[in-house]
């Protein structure tokens, strides 16, 4: 899956050390060149919440929404301008490409056109995989989970399809939702996501993403006498580096325990599949 490069940095300003930071690659032109070299001419839209202020500016409310299309969300730029801010092509105010995705995802799944419209706009397996990732690690602070933020939508051109891209995955691996949180925990502000995940064809793609995770990179020997897995080794190398720098071990065992417990829970929730071992 597409992701941002990350590295630890020590920040100094005028000779003064300001603690340690994580430098994270933005979803920008360089990101597109790396992940979409043949389709890097499209539109980036940053998914975010926004704050509605009172007329006198003394109070505000936080608003999270999904990519909606209904009587309260007509196909005009102001419907989507603040929740799906354009981060590329500042030379125009074009939004028609986003209208197409909103219409597809909000078409009733009982319509014979639903699959055709969704698959004309997206790769549904990729969309399902990105949603599964956030639910696996427990990062509730994201689109399609609890908050309308911390992702980007990219309309790849010249391909002409949309991709959901992760950003700001902070509440995760034990610092977000717990290991037994439902795989279908989706806020009511995302009816388009709930409909997608509960449509039989796409639900199976969602389950497939979890199967790939728990039967592959999330295997851990934590709590057993078995030799360390590639996941354990990868985590230990990072924790040892942090420890050598005097920064603690990054919740090494806490992360392993979460992954072990979350993996067990996921295995109990996904249906059997003939070609997929459950243990």
N, C-alpha and C positions, 0 to 999 in steps of 0.2 A: 504494500500500500504506500501511497505518497505520504511523505512526512518531512518535517523540518530538521535540518542539521542542528545539532546542539553541542555546546562545549562550555566547560567551566572557565570563568575568567576572574582574575583579581582586578578590581577597578581602583585606580589611583587618580586623584584630582589635586593638582598643585602639590604633589608629593605626599598627599595624605591618602591612606588606604581606606576605602569606603566599604569594606566587607567583600564578600564573594557573591558573584552573580552567575546566572546561566544565560549565555548568549544564544538566542534562538533565531534561526533563519525565518524571515518574514515570508508570507505568501505574496510574492511580487514577481516582477519580470524574470529575475534570476531563477526563482523557484520554477516558473513555468518553462524556462529554457531547459532546466534539468529534468523535469518530470514529463513535460509535454513538448518535446523538441519539434515534433511535426505538427503540433496543434497549439502553438503558443501565441496566437494572435487574438485570443478571445477576451471575455469579460470576467473579471474577478468581482465578486460581491461578498463583502464582509457581513456575516450574520451577527447582529448585535441587538441588545435591548436598548431602550431609550428612556429618557426622563421627561415627563410632561409636567411643565410648571404651571402654577396658578397665574392668573392675570397680573397679580401684583408682585410675582416673583418670590414670594416668601415660603411657598410650599411646592412640593413636587411628588409625583408618583412614578414608580418604575413600571414599565410596560414590556412584557414578553409576548411575542406572537410567533405563530408558525407562518408558513408560506400559504396564506389563505386566499381564496377567491370565492366570494359570496356577495350578498346584497350590501354588506358593510365594507367590503373590500373590492371595489370596482377596479377594472384594469386601467389605472391611471398612475403616473409616476409617484404621486404623493402617497399612495397606498404602501409602497415598498421602499421609498427613498431612505427612510431612517433605519428600518430593520435589516435592509439588504443593500447597504451603502455600496455604491460603485467605487472600486479601488483601482480601476484601470480605464483607459479611454476617457480622460477628462474633457476631451475636445467635443464630446457630444452628450446629449441627454436622452440616449436611446434606451428603452426598457422593454421593447416588444419581445425580445428573447426570453426575459424573465416571465412575461405574461404566459408564454407557451408552457413553461414548467408549472406555473401555478394552476393553470387550467387542467393540465394532465393529472397532477396529483390530487386535485379536488374533484375530478370526475368520479361519480359514484362507481364503486367497484362492482356493482350489479349491472353496470352498462356493458354491452358487448364491445364498446370502444375503449374501455379502461386499459387493458393490457397494451393495445396498439398505441395509445397515446403516451403511456408511461415509457414504453420501450422505444418510442420515437425520440423521447427527450433525454433518457438516461440509460446507463447500463445498470439494470436493477440489482444484479448480483454485487456490483461495486457499492451501490447505495446501501444495500443490506449489510455488507461487510463493515462499512464505516459506522453504521448504527450499532452493530454488534460489538465492535471494538470499544466504544464508549460505555456500553452496558456491561461488558466483561470486566473492565477495570474499575467500574463504579463511579465514573466521572459524570455525576448528575448535572454539572454546570455546563450544559451543552444543548445544542439544537436537537430536537427529537427525543429529549430525555425530560429535563425539568425546566431548563432555561433556554430562551431564544437567543443564544449567543455562542461565541467561542468555536465557530466553524466558519468556513468560507464555501461559497458555491462558485464553481468555475464553469463558464460556458466555453467549451473548447472549440476553437475555430482553426482550420476550416471544417473539422469533423462535425460540429453542430450538435454536440451532446453535453449534458451537465454532469459535473463530478462534485461530490461532497468531500471537502478537505478538512482535516482536523487542525485545530489551533488551540493553544492554551489549555493543555490537558494537565490540570493541577490536582484536582481532588480525585486521587487515583491510588489503586493498589493498597488499600487500607486506610487512606486518609479521606476517602469519599464514602459512598454507600457501602454497606456491609456485604459480606460474601454470600449471603442468602437472599439478596434483593432480587425481585422478579426480573426476568429477562425482558418482560413486556411492560416495565414501568415507564410509561410515557405520559407526560403532562397533558391535561385537557386542552391546552392551547395548540396542540399539534394533531388535529383530527386527520390531516393528510398523512402523517407518519403512522398513526394508529391503524388507519385503513390499509396502508401499504403493508405493514407487518402482519396484519391479520388476513391478508389475501393469500389463499392457499399456496399459490406458486411462489410468491415472494417470501412467505413465511418459511418455506423449505430452504430457500436461499439463505435466509437469516440463520436457520439451524445449521446449514452447511458451514457458515462462517465460524460458528462456535465449535463445530466438530473439528475444523481445521486447526483451530487454536488449541483445544484441549488434547488433541491427539498428536500434536506437534510441539510447537515452541513452549507450551506451558507445562510440559512434564517436569516435575521436580521430585527430588528424593528427600525433601525436608521432612524431618521427623522419623526417618527410617535409617537403616544401616546400609542402604543401597548406595552405590557410588554416585557422585554428583552428576547431574544432567548438564547438557549445554546451557540451559537456562541458569542453573545454579552457578556454573563456572563464570558465565557472563556477569551475573550479579555480584559474585564474590570479587571479581577483578575490579569492578567499579567501587565496591565498598572498601576494598583494601587501599585503593588510591585515595579515597576520601579520608580514611583513617590515617594514612601516612602524612596527610596534609593537616592533621589536627582538626578535622571537620566532622568527626563522628563517622558512623558507618552507613548513613542513609537508610536506616530502618531495615537493614539487611534481612534479619530473620522475620521481622514483621511483614515484609513484602512476600517472602517465601511462604509464610503461613497463610497470608491472604490468597495467594495464587493456588496453594494446595486446596484450601477450603472452597474457594470459588470454583475451581476446576471440578471438585467433587459435586458441588451443587449443580453446576451446568450439566454434568453427565447425568444427573438425576432428572433433569428437566427436558433434555432433548430426546426426541423419539429415536428408537433403534433404526439403524439403516443397515441393510444387508452387508454392504462392503465397508462398513466403518466399525472397527472394534471399539467397545465402550470402555475398556480398561487397558 
